[in-house]
Amino acid sequence: MSVLVLVLAVSAACCLGFGFVLQQNAAQRAPLNDFLSFRLLVDLVKVPRWLGGIALMVVGMALGAAALGQGELSLVEPLLATNLLFALALSRRQSRQPLGRQGWAGLLLLAGGVSAFIVAGEPQGGSATADPTRQWLIIGAMVGLALLFTAHAKRSRLSSGPVLLALGAGLLYGVQDALTRVSGEKFSEGGFAGLLTGWQPYAVLALGVTGLVLVQSAFETASLRKSLPALTAAQPIAGIICGVGFLGDRLRTDAVALSWEAGGLLAVVAGIVLLGLHPAMPTGAAEPVRAGRLQPQQAQ
């Protein structure tokens, strides 16, 4: 694994983790009648803390794109999942909660799972599949699942809704990461002309904006304990499926390697859940009823 890829991916995870905490701090005060509406973004753009969180997220996505340009998606995605460690670090500073056994267990599971998956799988790049049917089947399945989760979330917005929205956003972000890598390759080969003549950069933008609405709606209606673990777990899994499915990434497939890869991913998910449920994570959830726009005092 390149040191440059490691530094870029972990730096991206740091910016994303900090950004998610700041976004949720602001989104939980947004009016509930903006749920799953682009009006939510219009309201939140007036909140300085949310803008700071978005700025960090944009920097994180740029660093992630740079990492994807240097390494395989199956390598970068598990490293990006460590954003939860940085989200917990900022949350601990805000809440002054000790890490405790749960925090250490989650940290070791997440770090150990990422290491086990990378060491056992030995992700390597390859030629992207020439079969467009496979590409569209995988992208369609991810987007279709995200739409299914979103439709169900509308009917259960204050119970399982935030988790479903976060899962849907994670799937969309995983596909976005895959298409970001394709866009980077097109730019390297043909410059802006080659990039803008393809459909991928426009899909990246559409997926990013849609995922942002889903994430902010999840942050609006529940604490980070409910939403962030689901988002953090779904994104790398979707990205790895896209990487292996149609981008040509290769993983070791012997029985021993596959068992370690599966165990590593399970450890990552378990670590994410433990860290996401840590007492240091913000517990402030949405109030039962909120209407209208953010007031000036709420925007601070």
N, C-alpha and C positions, 0 to 999 in steps of 0.2 A: 504494500500500500504506500502510495506517494505521501511524503510528509506534507506537501502542498495541499493535496486533497483533504488530508486529515485536518489541517489548520483551517482551510476554507469551510469545510462542512461543520466543524465544531463552532467556529465563529458565527456561521449562519444559525446554528441551533441556539447559540447564546442570544443573538438579536431576536429570534423568533420567540423564545421563551419569555424574555423581558417584555417584548411587545404584546404578547397575549395577556399578560397580567394587567398591563396598563389599559388595554382595550376592554377587558372585562370590568375593571374598576369603573369605567365610564358607561359601558353598555348596560350595566345592571340598573342604571337610573333612567334609561330611555323609556318613553311611553309604550305601553304594551300594544296599543293599536297600530304600532309600526311593525309588528311581528311579521317576518318574512316579506317585508316590503322594502323597496329601494328608498322609501322615505326615511327609513331607519338610518341609512348612511347620510342623508341630508341633515338629519337632526344631530348625528354624532360628529359631523365635520365641524360643528361649532364648539366642540369640547377640546380644550388644549391637551388634556391628558390622552384622549383618544387619538388625536393627531400625532402625538409623540409615539404612541404604540404602533400606529400605522407606519410612521417613518422607520421605526426599528424593524417592522415586518418587511418593508420594502428593501431595506439594506440586507436583511437576512435572506430574502428571496434572490437578491442579486448575487450574494456570496454563494448561495446554494446553486445558482445557475453556473457560476464560475467553477464550482466543484464538479458539477455534472459535465462541464466541458473538459475536465481533466481526468475524470474517473467514471466507472460504471455506475449505472443507476442502482444496481443491487448492492453496491458498496456504499454509496452516498446516503441512501435512504435510511439504513439503520443508524448512521451517525446523526442524521437530522432528528431522529427520535429522541436524542438526548436533550432536546429543547426543554423537556419537562424538568430536568435537573436544574436548569437555570431559572425556570418559572418558580420552582420551589425555593431556590435561593433568594429570589426577590421577595417572595411571599413570606419567607421566614424573617427577613429583615423588617417587613411591615408588621408582622404579628408577634415577632420575638419568641416564637415557639422553638423549643429544642428539636434537633433532628430525631433523636430517640431510636428505639429498635426498629420501628416501622420504616423510618426514613433510611436507616442504614441498610435494612434488608432490601428495600426497593431500589436503592442506589446500586447495591451489589448485583441484584438480579438484572437490572437494566444494563449496567456496564458489562457484566459477565455474559449476558445474552448476546449483546452486540458483538463482543469479542469472539464468542463461540461461533456465531453465524459467519463472521468474516473469515476466521481462521479455517473453519471446516469447509465452507463453500468455496473459498478462493475465487471470488468473482473476477471474471475476465471479460473483456469486450470482444465483440465479434461483429459479423455483418448483419445488419437489420434484415428481417425476413422480407422476401419479395412478394409474399402472399398478402394482398390487401384484405382478403376476407378474414384472416386471423386477426389482423390489426383492428378492423372495425368490430369484430365480435367481442374482443377484449374491451375496447373503449365503450362499446354499446352496453356491455354487461355492467361495467363500473358506473356509467352515467345512469343506466336504468335502475340499479340498486339505490343510487343517491336519490333519484326521483321518488322511488318507492318509500324510502325512509322519510323524505320530506313530506309526502302525502300523508303518511301515518302521523308524523309529528304535528301536523295541523290539527289533528283531532285529539291530541294529548299533549298540548304545549307545555303544561306545568307538571306533568308526571314523567313519562319517558321521552317526551318531545326533545328536550335539549340533548340527550344522548344520541337520539336518532339523527338530529341535525348535525351534530359533531361527526358522527360516522359518515354521513353523506358528504360533508365538507372534506373529510379526510380522503375519501375515495376520489373526489374531484381534484384535490390537490395532488394526489398520487399520479393521476392521468396528466395533470398540468406539468408535473416534473418531467414525465416522459416526453411530452411534446416540447417542453423547453429544451431538452437535450437535442431533439430533432431540429428545432429552430436554430440552435447554435451551430449544428453541423451544416445546415443550409447557408447560414451567414458566412461560415468559414470557406465554403466552396464558391459561393456566388455573390458575396457582399449583400448590401441592402436590396439590390434588385432580385437576387435569388431568394432572399428571405421573404420579401413582401409579395412575391408571386405565388407563394405556397399558402395553404389554408391553416397551417399549424400555428403561426403567431397570433392569428385572430381567435383560434380556438383557445390558446393560452390565456388571452385577455378575457374571453367570455367565461372560461372556467374559473379564473381568478376572481372576477367580480361576483359571479354566482356563489362561489365558495365563501367569499367575504360576507355576503348577506346571510348565508346559513350560519356561519360562525358567530356573527354579531347577534343574530336572533337567539342562538343557543346561550351566548353570554348574557343576553338581556333577561332570559327567563330562568337562569339557574346559576349556581356558583361554579367556579372552576373545577370543583371536585367532581361534578357531574359531566361537564363538557370536555375539558381538556384531555383526560385520559383516552376517551373514545377517539378524539381527533388525532392524537399522537399515535395511537395504535393503528388506525385505519390507513393513514397516509403511507407509511413504509411498506405495508403489505400490498397495497394497490400498486405502488411504484415498482416493487420487486416483480409482481406479476406482469406488469407492462414491460419491464426490462428484459425478463426471460422470455416473455410471450412473443414480442415482436421487435424488440430493439437489438436482439442478438447477444445479450448478456449470457454468459455461461457459468454455471455452478457445478461443482463436483456432484456426481449422481450415484456413487457407490453407496452401499447400504450404511456403512459407518458414517460417511459424510452426511448423508440425508438425515440420519438420526440426530446427529449433532446440530444440523441446520434447523430441524424442526424443534429440537430442544432449546436452541438459542432463541428462536422466535417466540416460543412459549414463555421463556424466561423474560424476554423483553416486554411482552404483554403483561405478565404478572408484576414486573417491576413498575411498569407504567401505572397499573391499577393501585398498587401500594402507595406510590408517590402521589398520585392524584387524590387519594383519600386521606393524605396526611393532614393532621390538624392545622398545620401551618397554612394550608391552602385557604384562600378567602372563602368565607361561608356566606357572605352577603348575597342573598338571592333577591329576585324581583319581588316587589310588593304585590299583593293580590290584585290591586286595581291601580292603574296609572293611565292617564289620558292626557292628550294635548302634547305640546312641545316641551323640550327641556327648558326650564327656567334659568335665568342668568346665574343664580346661586348654585344650580345643579351642574352647570357647565364648568365649574372650577375644579 
